[in-house]
Amino acid sequence: MANIKSAKKRILVTETKTARNKAIRSKVKTSIKKVEAAIAAGDKAAAQACLVNATSEIDKACTKGVYHKNNASRKVARLSKAVSAMA
């Protein structure tokens, strides 16, 4: 356990940021799963609607620094490709 005041503060700040990042990452994963579920069900309209929501969540996470911009871009591209490839 830390003895120095600044080290104790860093521990608290790290815990706070970790909780925030985990919540944001969870929202992104949930939105991605909704898109994938719609694709699996073969519902293109629902998949496109979920894709818009997922893209928004991923962009927000990128803006807040949870994901690197290239990682966010890759996630959006893969989802878009999957939705557009639906028959």
FIDOVEX-661389 format. One record per atom (N, C-alpha, C, O): residue in three letters; chain; atom name; x, y, z. Coordinates in steps of 0.001 Angstrom, whole numbers. Atoms other than C-alpha are relative to their C-alpha. Layout:
<r type="ALA" mol="A" atom="CA" x="X" y="Y" z="Z"/>
...
***
This chain:
<r type="MET" mol="A" atom="N" x="840" y="-1188" z="0"/>
<r type="MET" mol="A" atom="CA" x="0" y="0" z="0"/>
<r type="MET" mol="A" atom="C" x="884" y="1250" z="0"/>
<r type="MET" mol="A" atom="O" x="1948" y="1275" z="620"/>
<r type="ALA" mol="A" atom="N" x="-768" y="-1242" z="100"/>
<r type="ALA" mol="A" atom="CA" x="1200" y="3506" z="-793"/>
<r type="ALA" mol="A" atom="C" x="-27" y="764" z="1317"/>
<r type="ALA" mol="A" atom="O" x="-1035" y="773" z="2025"/>
<r type="ASN" mol="A" atom="N" x="-92" y="-833" z="-1201"/>
<r type="ASN" mol="A" atom="CA" x="2400" y="5751" z="2046"/>
<r type="ASN" mol="A" atom="C" x="-23" y="1480" z="-340"/>
<r type="ASN" mol="A" atom="O" x="-460" y="2305" z="463"/>
<r type="ILE" mol="A" atom="N" x="-116" y="-1393" z="399"/>
<r type="ILE" mol="A" atom="CA" x="2968" y="8956" z="111"/>
<r type="ILE" mol="A" atom="C" x="-1364" y="512" z="-467"/>
<r type="ILE" mol="A" atom="O" x="-2109" y="-187" z="-1153"/>
<r type="LYS" mol="A" atom="N" x="1309" y="-587" z="286"/>
<r type="LYS" mol="A" atom="CA" x="-6" y="11291" z="-250"/>
<r type="LYS" mol="A" atom="C" x="-303" y="27" z="-1498"/>
<r type="LYS" mol="A" atom="O" x="-1410" y="-311" z="-1915"/>
<r type="SER" mol="A" atom="N" x="224" y="-83" z="1451"/>
<r type="SER" mol="A" atom="CA" x="447" y="11803" z="-4003"/>
<r type="SER" mol="A" atom="C" x="-223" y="-1384" z="-610"/>
<r type="SER" mol="A" atom="O" x="-993" y="-1526" z="-1559"/>
<r type="ALA" mol="A" atom="N" x="177" y="1370" z="485"/>
<r type="ALA" mol="A" atom="CA" x="715" y="8036" z="-4559"/>
<r type="ALA" mol="A" atom="C" x="-1403" y="-509" z="336"/>
<r type="ALA" mol="A" atom="O" x="-2036" y="-1201" z="-462"/>
<r type="LYS" mol="A" atom="N" x="1366" y="383" z="-392"/>
<r type="LYS" mol="A" atom="CA" x="-2525" y="7501" z="-2637"/>
<r type="LYS" mol="A" atom="C" x="-1022" y="647" z="-926"/>
<r type="LYS" mol="A" atom="O" x="-2002" y="20" z="-1327"/>
<r type="LYS" mol="A" atom="N" x="899" y="-709" z="913"/>
<r type="LYS" mol="A" atom="CA" x="-4197" y="10130" z="-4811"/>
<r type="LYS" mol="A" atom="C" x="14" y="-657" z="-1372"/>
<r type="LYS" mol="A" atom="O" x="-1039" y="-830" z="-1987"/>
<r type="ARG" mol="A" atom="N" x="-97" y="652" z="1316"/>
<r type="ARG" mol="A" atom="CA" x="-2903" y="8452" z="-7986"/>
<r type="ARG" mol="A" atom="C" x="-810" y="-1298" z="-14"/>
<r type="ARG" mol="A" atom="O" x="-1460" y="-1614" z="-1011"/>
<r type="ILE" mol="A" atom="N" x="766" y="1251" z="-87"/>
<r type="ILE" mol="A" atom="CA" x="-4441" y="5160" z="-6821"/>
<r type="ILE" mol="A" atom="C" x="-1497" y="300" z="-146"/>
<r type="ILE" mol="A" atom="O" x="-2200" y="-388" z="-885"/>
<r type="LEU" mol="A" atom="N" x="1420" y="-359" z="77"/>
<r type="LEU" mol="A" atom="CA" x="-7839" y="6843" z="-6340"/>
<r type="LEU" mol="A" atom="C" x="-374" y="463" z="-1408"/>
<r type="LEU" mol="A" atom="O" x="-1415" y="75" z="-1940"/>
<r type="VAL" mol="A" atom="N" x="279" y="-519" z="1340"/>
<r type="VAL" mol="A" atom="CA" x="-7638" y="8654" z="-9686"/>
<r type="VAL" mol="A" atom="C" x="-20" y="-1139" z="-1016"/>
<r type="VAL" mol="A" atom="O" x="-875" y="-1186" z="-1900"/>
<r type="THR" mol="A" atom="N" x="-74" y="1146" z="909"/>
<r type="THR" mol="A" atom="CA" x="-6627" y="5454" z="-11467"/>
<r type="THR" mol="A" atom="C" x="-1253" y="-865" z="106"/>
<r type="THR" mol="A" atom="O" x="-1787" y="-1311" z="-909"/>
<r type="GLU" mol="A" atom="N" x="1222" y="793" z="-192"/>
<r type="GLU" mol="A" atom="CA" x="-9571" y="3558" z="-9947"/>
<r type="GLU" mol="A" atom="C" x="-1200" y="681" z="-651"/>
<r type="GLU" mol="A" atom="O" x="-2025" y="20" z="-1281"/>
<r type="THR" mol="A" atom="N" x="1106" y="-759" z="586"/>
<r type="THR" mol="A" atom="CA" x="-11975" y="6307" z="-11034"/>
<r type="THR" mol="A" atom="C" x="21" y="-95" z="-1521"/>
<r type="THR" mol="A" atom="O" x="-998" y="-367" z="-2155"/>
<r type="LYS" mol="A" atom="N" x="-133" y="40" z="1459"/>
<r type="LYS" mol="A" atom="CA" x="-10637" y="6402" z="-14589"/>
<r type="LYS" mol="A" atom="C" x="-231" y="-1399" z="-547"/>
<r type="LYS" mol="A" atom="O" x="-811" y="-1564" z="-1620"/>
<r type="THR" mol="A" atom="N" x="195" y="1382" z="427"/>
<r type="THR" mol="A" atom="CA" x="-10604" y="2606" z="-14820"/>
<r type="THR" mol="A" atom="C" x="-1481" y="-342" z="-56"/>
<r type="THR" mol="A" atom="O" x="-1938" y="-986" z="-1000"/>
<r type="ALA" mol="A" atom="N" x="1446" y="260" z="-39"/>
<r type="ALA" mol="A" atom="CA" x="-14279" y="2433" z="-13830"/>
<r type="ALA" mol="A" atom="C" x="-693" y="688" z="-1174"/>
<r type="ALA" mol="A" atom="O" x="-1570" y="104" z="-1810"/>
<r type="ARG" mol="A" atom="N" x="595" y="-753" z="1108"/>
<r type="ARG" mol="A" atom="CA" x="-15172" y="5121" z="-16400"/>
<r type="ARG" mol="A" atom="C" x="304" y="-677" z="-1336"/>
<r type="ARG" mol="A" atom="O" x="-582" y="-847" z="-2173"/>
<r type="ASN" mol="A" atom="N" x="-391" y="640" z="1258"/>
<r type="ASN" mol="A" atom="CA" x="-13218" y="3423" z="-19181"/>
<r type="ASN" mol="A" atom="C" x="-700" y="-1343" z="-186"/>
<r type="ASN" mol="A" atom="O" x="-1089" y="-1703" z="-1297"/>
<r type="LYS" mol="A" atom="N" x="655" y="1302" z="65"/>
<r type="LYS" mol="A" atom="CA" x="-14729" y="47" z="-18338"/>
<r type="LYS" mol="A" atom="C" x="-1461" y="153" z="-412"/>
<r type="LYS" mol="A" atom="O" x="-1977" y="-639" z="-1200"/>
<r type="ALA" mol="A" atom="N" x="1402" y="-255" z="333"/>
<r type="ALA" mol="A" atom="CA" x="-18256" y="1481" z="-18543"/>
<r type="ALA" mol="A" atom="C" x="-136" y="371" z="-1480"/>
<r type="ALA" mol="A" atom="O" x="-1037" y="-112" z="-2166"/>
<r type="ILE" mol="A" atom="N" x="51" y="-422" z="1401"/>
<r type="ILE" mol="A" atom="CA" x="-17550" y="3126" z="-21905"/>
<r type="ILE" mol="A" atom="C" x="275" y="-1181" z="-922"/>
<r type="ILE" mol="A" atom="O" x="-419" y="-1368" z="-1922"/>
<r type="ARG" mol="A" atom="N" x="-352" y="1167" z="813"/>
<r type="ARG" mol="A" atom="CA" x="-15903" y="-25" z="-23300"/>
<r type="ARG" mol="A" atom="C" x="-1151" y="-997" z="-37"/>
<r type="ARG" mol="A" atom="O" x="-1398" y="-1629" z="-1064"/>
<r type="SER" mol="A" atom="N" x="1138" y="900" z="-91"/>
<r type="SER" mol="A" atom="CA" x="-18898" y="-2064" z="-22121"/>
<r type="SER" mol="A" atom="C" x="-1136" y="455" z="-925"/>
<r type="SER" mol="A" atom="O" x="-1768" y="-364" z="-1591"/>
<r type="LYS" mol="A" atom="N" x="1049" y="-539" z="881"/>
<r type="LYS" mol="A" atom="CA" x="-21333" y="247" z="-23959"/>
<r type="LYS" mol="A" atom="C" x="332" y="-289" z="-1460"/>
<r type="LYS" mol="A" atom="O" x="-541" y="-654" z="-2247"/>
<r type="VAL" mol="A" atom="N" x="-431" y="241" z="1379"/>
<r type="VAL" mol="A" atom="CA" x="-19304" y="-116" z="-27145"/>
<r type="VAL" mol="A" atom="C" x="-192" y="-1473" z="-358"/>
<r type="VAL" mol="A" atom="O" x="-725" y="-1793" z="-1421"/>
<r type="LYS" mol="A" atom="N" x="123" y="1436" z="266"/>
<r type="LYS" mol="A" atom="CA" x="-19186" y="-3916" z="-26881"/>
<r type="LYS" mol="A" atom="C" x="-1458" y="-405" z="-155"/>
<r type="LYS" mol="A" atom="O" x="-1795" y="-1209" z="-1025"/>
<r type="THR" mol="A" atom="N" x="1430" y="317" z="75"/>
<r type="THR" mol="A" atom="CA" x="-22940" y="-4080" z="-26265"/>
<r type="THR" mol="A" atom="C" x="-586" y="445" z="-1333"/>
<r type="THR" mol="A" atom="O" x="-1353" y="-291" z="-1954"/>
<r type="SER" mol="A" atom="N" x="526" y="-509" z="1271"/>
<r type="SER" mol="A" atom="CA" x="-23693" y="-1923" z="-29308"/>
<r type="SER" mol="A" atom="C" x="511" y="-827" z="-1177"/>
<r type="SER" mol="A" atom="O" x="-217" y="-1046" z="-2145"/>
<r type="ILE" mol="A" atom="N" x="-558" y="853" z="1061"/>
<r type="ILE" mol="A" atom="CA" x="-21373" y="-4064" z="-31468"/>
<r type="ILE" mol="A" atom="C" x="-742" y="-1339" z="-32"/>
<r type="ILE" mol="A" atom="O" x="-1058" y="-1854" z="-1104"/>
<r type="LYS" mol="A" atom="N" x="720" y="1271" z="-74"/>
<r type="LYS" mol="A" atom="CA" x="-23108" y="-7227" z="-30249"/>
<r type="LYS" mol="A" atom="C" x="-1408" y="122" z="-587"/>
<r type="LYS" mol="A" atom="O" x="-1907" y="-820" z="-1202"/>
<r type="LYS" mol="A" atom="N" x="1338" y="-210" z="559"/>
<r type="LYS" mol="A" atom="CA" x="-26493" y="-5737" z="-31208"/>
<r type="LYS" mol="A" atom="C" x="46" y="-4" z="-1527"/>
<r type="LYS" mol="A" atom="O" x="-837" y="-560" z="-2180"/>
<r type="VAL" mol="A" atom="N" x="-157" y="3" z="1461"/>
<r type="VAL" mol="A" atom="CA" x="-25255" y="-5122" z="-34758"/>
<r type="VAL" mol="A" atom="C" x="219" y="-1424" z="-487"/>
<r type="VAL" mol="A" atom="O" x="-415" y="-1856" z="-1449"/>
<r type="GLU" mol="A" atom="N" x="-302" y="1379" z="407"/>
<r type="GLU" mol="A" atom="CA" x="-23839" y="-8658" z="-34991"/>
<r type="GLU" mol="A" atom="C" x="-1223" y="-909" z="135"/>
<r type="GLU" mol="A" atom="O" x="-1420" y="-1812" z="-677"/>
<r type="ALA" mol="A" atom="N" x="1219" y="790" z="-191"/>
<r type="ALA" mol="A" atom="CA" x="-27099" y="-10117" z="-33641"/>
<r type="ALA" mol="A" atom="C" x="-989" y="274" z="-1135"/>
<r type="ALA" mol="A" atom="O" x="-1636" y="-646" z="-1633"/>
<r type="ALA" mol="A" atom="N" x="901" y="-357" z="1095"/>
<r type="ALA" mol="A" atom="CA" x="-29102" y="-8225" z="-36274"/>
<r type="ALA" mol="A" atom="C" x="487" y="-609" z="-1317"/>
<r type="ALA" mol="A" atom="O" x="-317" y="-1041" z="-2143"/>
<r type="ILE" mol="A" atom="N" x="-567" y="609" z="1209"/>
<r type="ILE" mol="A" atom="CA" x="-26733" y="-9473" z="-38988"/>
<r type="ILE" mol="A" atom="C" x="-289" y="-1500" z="-10"/>
<r type="ILE" mol="A" atom="O" x="-669" y="-2063" z="-1036"/>
<r type="ALA" mol="A" atom="N" x="250" y="1445" z="-110"/>
<r type="ALA" mol="A" atom="CA" x="-27087" y="-13054" z="-37733"/>
<r type="ALA" mol="A" atom="C" x="-1470" y="-323" z="-242"/>
<r type="ALA" mol="A" atom="O" x="-1802" y="-1367" z="-804"/>
<r type="ALA" mol="A" atom="N" x="1437" y="207" z="193"/>
<r type="ALA" mol="A" atom="CA" x="-30874" y="-12677" z="-37738"/>
<r type="ALA" mol="A" atom="C" x="-417" y="292" z="-1438"/>
<r type="ALA" mol="A" atom="O" x="-1510" y="-87" z="-1859"/>
<r type="GLY" mol="A" atom="N" x="300" y="-312" z="1398"/>
<r type="GLY" mol="A" atom="CA" x="-30726" y="-11401" z="-41323"/>
<r type="GLY" mol="A" atom="C" x="-887" y="1218" z="-178"/>
<r type="GLY" mol="A" atom="O" x="-1472" y="1408" z="-1245"/>
<r type="ASP" mol="A" atom="N" x="846" y="-1197" z="54"/>
<r type="ASP" mol="A" atom="CA" x="-32565" y="-8163" z="-40531"/>
<r type="ASP" mol="A" atom="C" x="862" y="1207" z="-367"/>
<r type="ASP" mol="A" atom="O" x="1498" y="1814" z="495"/>
<r type="LYS" mol="A" atom="N" x="-891" y="-1068" z="473"/>
<r type="LYS" mol="A" atom="CA" x="-30798" y="-5551" z="-42655"/>
<r type="LYS" mol="A" atom="C" x="-399" y="1374" z="544"/>
<r type="LYS" mol="A" atom="O" x="472" y="2179" z="874"/>
<r type="ALA" mol="A" atom="N" x="455" y="-1299" z="-504"/>
<r type="ALA" mol="A" atom="CA" x="-32934" y="-2604" z="-41512"/>
<r type="ALA" mol="A" atom="C" x="436" y="203" z="1449"/>
<r type="ALA" mol="A" atom="O" x="928" y="1269" z="1819"/>
<r type="ALA" mol="A" atom="N" x="-404" y="-85" z="-1409"/>
<r type="ALA" mol="A" atom="CA" x="-32280" y="-3352" z="-37845"/>
<r type="ALA" mol="A" atom="C" x="1520" y="105" z="106"/>
<r type="ALA" mol="A" atom="O" x="2037" y="838" z="949"/>
<r type="ALA" mol="A" atom="N" x="-1465" y="-39" z="-18"/>
<r type="ALA" mol="A" atom="CA" x="-28588" y="-3932" z="-38568"/>
<r type="ALA" mol="A" atom="C" x="509" y="1393" z="-324"/>
<r type="ALA" mol="A" atom="O" x="1457" y="1873" z="296"/>
<r type="GLN" mol="A" atom="N" x="-421" y="-1354" z="361"/>
<r type="GLN" mol="A" atom="CA" x="-28292" y="-529" z="-40232"/>
<r type="GLN" mol="A" atom="C" x="-301" y="990" z="1125"/>
<r type="GLN" mol="A" atom="O" x="498" y="1885" z="1404"/>
<r type="ALA" mol="A" atom="N" x="350" y="-873" z="-1116"/>
<r type="ALA" mol="A" atom="CA" x="-30087" y="1170" z="-37356"/>
<r type="ALA" mol="A" atom="C" x="972" y="-185" z="1165"/>
<r type="ALA" mol="A" atom="O" x="1408" y="787" z="1783"/>
<r type="CYS" mol="A" atom="N" x="-947" y="292" z="-1082"/>
<r type="CYS" mol="A" atom="CA" x="-27835" y="-562" z="-34819"/>
<r type="CYS" mol="A" atom="C" x="1407" y="467" z="-366"/>
<r type="CYS" mol="A" atom="O" x="2184" y="864" z="502"/>
<r type="LEU" mol="A" atom="N" x="-1321" y="-444" z="457"/>
<r type="LEU" mol="A" atom="CA" x="-24789" y="297" z="-36934"/>
<r type="LEU" mol="A" atom="C" x="196" y="1493" z="271"/>
<r type="LEU" mol="A" atom="O" x="1271" y="1914" z="696"/>
<r type="VAL" mol="A" atom="N" x="-73" y="-1442" z="-256"/>
<r type="VAL" mol="A" atom="CA" x="-25555" y="4022" z="-36651"/>
<r type="VAL" mol="A" atom="C" x="276" y="250" z="1482"/>
<r type="VAL" mol="A" atom="O" x="1116" y="1078" z="1835"/>
<r type="ASN" mol="A" atom="N" x="-183" y="-134" z="-1443"/>
<r type="ASN" mol="A" atom="CA" x="-25813" y="3683" z="-32862"/>
<r type="ASN" mol="A" atom="C" x="1402" y="-456" z="420"/>
<r type="ASN" mol="A" atom="O" x="2064" y="209" z="1217"/>
<r type="ALA" mol="A" atom="N" x="-1319" y="533" z="-348"/>
<r type="ALA" mol="A" atom="CA" x="-22648" y="1559" z="-32634"/>
<r type="ALA" mol="A" atom="C" x="1104" y="947" z="-448"/>
<r type="ALA" mol="A" atom="O" x="2070" y="1169" z="283"/>
<r type="THR" mol="A" atom="N" x="-997" y="-950" z="511"/>
<r type="THR" mol="A" atom="CA" x="-20685" y="4014" z="-34790"/>
<r type="THR" mol="A" atom="C" x="87" y="1213" z="921"/>
<r type="THR" mol="A" atom="O" x="1178" y="1705" z="1210"/>
<r type="SER" mol="A" atom="N" x="39" y="-1138" z="-917"/>
<r type="SER" mol="A" atom="CA" x="-21776" y="6835" z="-32501"/>
<r type="SER" mol="A" atom="C" x="711" y="-324" z="1309"/>
<r type="SER" mol="A" atom="O" x="1504" y="477" z="1803"/>
<r type="GLU" mol="A" atom="N" x="-620" y="411" z="-1265"/>
<r type="GLU" mol="A" atom="CA" x="-20729" y="4928" z="-29367"/>
<r type="GLU" mol="A" atom="C" x="1515" y="-148" z="-154"/>
<r type="GLU" mol="A" atom="O" x="2278" y="260" z="722"/>
<r type="ILE" mol="A" atom="N" x="-1435" y="193" z="242"/>
<r type="ILE" mol="A" atom="CA" x="-17353" y="4002" z="-30882"/>
<r type="ILE" mol="A" atom="C" x="691" y="1351" z="-146"/>
<r type="ILE" mol="A" atom="O" x="1783" y="1550" z="386"/>
<r type="ASP" mol="A" atom="N" x="-586" y="-1333" z="181"/>
<r type="ASP" mol="A" atom="CA" x="-16704" y="7613" z="-31926"/>
<r type="ASP" mol="A" atom="C" x="104" y="747" z="1335"/>
<r type="ASP" mol="A" atom="O" x="1086" y="1443" z="1593"/>
<r type="LYS" mol="A" atom="N" x="-41" y="-636" z="-1321"/>
<r type="LYS" mol="A" atom="CA" x="-17575" y="8845" z="-28435"/>
<r type="LYS" mol="A" atom="C" x="1150" y="-565" z="827"/>
<r type="LYS" mol="A" atom="O" x="1881" y="179" z="1481"/>
<r type="ALA" mol="A" atom="N" x="-1074" y="654" z="-751"/>
<r type="ALA" mol="A" atom="CA" x="-15200" y="6308" z="-26893"/>
<r type="ALA" mol="A" atom="C" x="1365" y="465" z="-504"/>
<r type="ALA" mol="A" atom="O" x="2293" y="653" z="282"/>
<r type="CYS" mol="A" atom="N" x="-1242" y="-479" z="601"/>
<r type="CYS" mol="A" atom="CA" x="-12478" y="7435" z="-29302"/>
<r type="CYS" mol="A" atom="C" x="294" y="1421" z="446"/>
<r type="CYS" mol="A" atom="O" x="1434" y="1751" z="770"/>
<r type="THR" mol="A" atom="N" x="-153" y="-1389" z="-412"/>
<r type="THR" mol="A" atom="CA" x="-13058" y="11087" z="-28428"/>
<r type="THR" mol="A" atom="C" x="443" y="101" z="1460"/>
<r type="THR" mol="A" atom="O" x="1224" y="981" z="1821"/>
<r type="LYS" mol="A" atom="N" x="-332" y="-21" z="-1425"/>
<r type="LYS" mol="A" atom="CA" x="-12788" y="10302" z="-24711"/>
<r type="LYS" mol="A" atom="C" x="1327" y="-682" z="309"/>
<r type="LYS" mol="A" atom="O" x="1762" y="-717" z="1460"/>
<r type="GLY" mol="A" atom="N" x="-1316" y="585" z="-193"/>
<r type="GLY" mol="A" atom="CA" x="-9504" y="8491" z="-25245"/>
<r type="GLY" mol="A" atom="C" x="-3" y="-1444" z="461"/>
<r type="GLY" mol="A" atom="O" x="1030" y="-1963" z="884"/>
<r type="VAL" mol="A" atom="N" x="71" y="1397" z="-414"/>
<r type="VAL" mol="A" atom="CA" x="-10731" y="4995" z="-24447"/>
<r type="VAL" mol="A" atom="C" x="584" y="-900" z="-1087"/>
<r type="VAL" mol="A" atom="O" x="1259" y="-1886" z="-791"/>
<r type="TYR" mol="A" atom="N" x="-548" y="738" z="1139"/>
<r type="TYR" mol="A" atom="CA" x="-9865" y="3703" z="-27931"/>
<r type="TYR" mol="A" atom="C" x="899" y="917" z="-812"/>
<r type="TYR" mol="A" atom="O" x="655" y="2120" z="-896"/>
<r type="HIS" mol="A" atom="N" x="-838" y="-729" z="950"/>
<r type="HIS" mol="A" atom="CA" x="-7098" y="4784" z="-30284"/>
<r type="HIS" mol="A" atom="C" x="-820" y="229" z="-1261"/>
<r type="HIS" mol="A" atom="O" x="-1695" y="-573" z="-1586"/>
<r type="LYS" mol="A" atom="N" x="812" y="-342" z="1171"/>
<r type="LYS" mol="A" atom="CA" x="-8456" y="6438" z="-33426"/>
<r type="LYS" mol="A" atom="C" x="46" y="-1081" z="-1074"/>
<r type="LYS" mol="A" atom="O" x="-959" y="-1317" z="-1745"/>
<r type="ASN" mol="A" atom="N" x="-94" y="1060" z="1007"/>
<r type="ASN" mol="A" atom="CA" x="-7175" y="3635" z="-35684"/>
<r type="ASN" mol="A" atom="C" x="-811" y="-1222" z="415"/>
<r type="ASN" mol="A" atom="O" x="-1432" y="-1875" z="-423"/>
<r type="ASN" mol="A" atom="N" x="778" y="1121" z="-522"/>
<r type="ASN" mol="A" atom="CA" x="-8756" y="986" z="-33455"/>
<r type="ASN" mol="A" atom="C" x="-1495" y="273" z="-204"/>
<r type="ASN" mol="A" atom="O" x="-2241" y="-607" z="-633"/>
<r type="ALA" mol="A" atom="N" x="1403" y="-381" z="172"/>
<r type="ALA" mol="A" atom="CA" x="-12078" y="2858" z="-33521"/>
<r type="ALA" mol="A" atom="C" x="-393" y="-73" z="-1476"/>
<r type="ALA" mol="A" atom="O" x="-1462" y="-575" z="-1822"/>
<r type="SER" mol="A" atom="N" x="262" y="5" z="1438"/>
<r type="SER" mol="A" atom="CA" x="-11861" y="3284" z="-37286"/>
<r type="SER" mol="A" atom="C" x="-126" y="-1431" z="-516"/>
<r type="SER" mol="A" atom="O" x="-994" y="-1726" z="-1337"/>
<r type="ARG" mol="A" atom="N" x="32" y="1399" z="415"/>
<r type="ARG" mol="A" atom="CA" x="-11151" y="-433" z="-37733"/>
<r type="ARG" mol="A" atom="C" x="-1307" y="-675" z="416"/>
<r type="ARG" mol="A" atom="O" x="-1901" y="-1428" z="-356"/>
<r type="LYS" mol="A" atom="N" x="1257" y="579" z="-487"/>
<r type="LYS" mol="A" atom="CA" x="-14153" y="-1408" z="-35604"/>
<r type="LYS" mol="A" atom="C" x="-1180" y="445" z="-870"/>
<r type="LYS" mol="A" atom="O" x="-2025" y="-364" z="-1251"/>
<r type="VAL" mol="A" atom="N" x="1092" y="-546" z="817"/>
<r type="VAL" mol="A" atom="CA" x="-16467" y="884" z="-37597"/>
<r type="VAL" mol="A" atom="C" x="47" y="-607" z="-1400"/>
<r type="VAL" mol="A" atom="O" x="-988" y="-980" z="-1952"/>
<r type="ALA" mol="A" atom="N" x="-146" y="531" z="1356"/>
<r type="ALA" mol="A" atom="CA" x="-15080" y="-351" z="-40923"/>
<r type="ALA" mol="A" atom="C" x="-458" y="-1450" z="-83"/>
<r type="ALA" mol="A" atom="O" x="-1146" y="-1835" z="-1029"/>
<r type="ARG" mol="A" atom="N" x="380" y="1422" z="10"/>
<r type="ARG" mol="A" atom="CA" x="-15544" y="-4013" z="-40040"/>
<r type="ARG" mol="A" atom="C" x="-1506" y="-170" z="146"/>
<r type="ARG" mol="A" atom="O" x="-2109" y="-1012" z="-520"/>
<r type="LEU" mol="A" atom="N" x="1449" y="83" z="-170"/>
<r type="LEU" mol="A" atom="CA" x="-19106" y="-3463" z="-38849"/>
<r type="LEU" mol="A" atom="C" x="-720" y="459" z="-1284"/>
<r type="LEU" mol="A" atom="O" x="-1675" y="-178" z="-1727"/>
<r type="SER" mol="A" atom="N" x="608" y="-526" z="1221"/>
<r type="SER" mol="A" atom="CA" x="-19969" y="-1380" z="-41937"/>
<r type="SER" mol="A" atom="C" x="99" y="-1015" z="-1123"/>
<r type="SER" mol="A" atom="O" x="-856" y="-1219" z="-1872"/>
<r type="LYS" mol="A" atom="N" x="-210" y="998" z="1045"/>
<r type="LYS" mol="A" atom="CA" x="-18506" y="-4025" z="-44219"/>
<r type="LYS" mol="A" atom="C" x="-944" y="-1181" z="187"/>
<r type="LYS" mol="A" atom="O" x="-1517" y="-1687" z="-778"/>
<r type="ALA" mol="A" atom="N" x="882" y="1131" z="-295"/>
<r type="ALA" mol="A" atom="CA" x="-20493" y="-6776" z="-42484"/>
<r type="ALA" mol="A" atom="C" x="-1448" y="323" z="-327"/>
<r type="ALA" mol="A" atom="O" x="-2169" y="-517" z="-865"/>
<r type="VAL" mol="A" atom="N" x="1379" y="-396" z="269"/>
<r type="VAL" mol="A" atom="CA" x="-23756" y="-4824" z="-42753"/>
<r type="VAL" mol="A" atom="C" x="-232" y="149" z="-1503"/>
<r type="VAL" mol="A" atom="O" x="-1265" y="-285" z="-2013"/>
<r type="SER" mol="A" atom="N" x="182" y="-198" z="1429"/>
<r type="SER" mol="A" atom="CA" x="-23227" y="-3872" z="-46394"/>
<r type="SER" mol="A" atom="C" x="111" y="-1305" z="-787"/>
<r type="SER" mol="A" atom="O" x="-375" y="-1395" z="-1914"/>
<r type="ALA" mol="A" atom="N" x="-142" y="1291" z="686"/>
<r type="ALA" mol="A" atom="CA" x="-22334" y="-7478" z="-47275"/>
<r type="ALA" mol="A" atom="C" x="-1234" y="-882" z="148"/>
<r type="ALA" mol="A" atom="O" x="-1303" y="-1961" z="-440"/>
<r type="MET" mol="A" atom="N" x="1214" y="799" z="-183"/>
<r type="MET" mol="A" atom="CA" x="-25762" y="-8700" z="-46153"/>
<r type="MET" mol="A" atom="C" x="-761" y="-106" z="-1334"/>
<r type="MET" mol="A" atom="O" x="-859" y="853" z="-2099"/>
<r type="ALA" mol="A" atom="N" x="720" y="239" z="1254"/>
<r type="ALA" mol="A" atom="CA" x="-27763" y="-10224" z="-48977"/>
<r type="ALA" mol="A" atom="C" x="-1404" y="553" z="44"/>
<r type="ALA" mol="A" atom="O" x="-2144" y="436" z="-932"/>
***
